[in-house]
Amino acid sequence: MLVKYYAPWCGHCKALAPVWDELAKDVEDVEDLIIAKFDATANEVQGVEIRGYPTLKFYPKDNKDGVDYAGDRQLADFTQWLSENSSAYQAARPANAGAAQDEL
C-alpha cells in the first residue's frame, strides 16, 4: 500500500492530487497494491510521524512501519519507484515488458 497523508488546505497536496489519482488508475489492475489517501487532519494515526504535507509512505506486506517515499512526484517517478520497491508491482509489470513496447 502506498499512502498519501494529506491536509485538505495544503497547496502541495492539492497539486499532487491529479497525479495521485492517475497513479491509482494506472495500477488498479495490480493485485495486492493499493494507492490510498488519508486526511491526516481529520484522523490520527498512532505511530506515524507526519512532519509535513503530503507525507508519502509505502507499506509492503512485511513492514508495518512503512518506508518513506522521498522521490519526485510525477507519474513516471512513482511507477519507477514501485517497479523497484513493490513485489506486487514487479509481478504485474515485469521490467522487460516495457522494453518490447519501446522497440516498436
PEWOWO-V384760 format. One line per field, one symbol per residue. phi: phi as a letter, one per 20 degrees, with the letter a starting at -180 (. if undefined). Layout:
phi: ???
This chain:
phi: .dddeccgefffffffgffffffgffdfeefmccdcccffeecdcfndedeadfddcddfgebffncfecefcdgffffffffecdfffffecggeffffffff
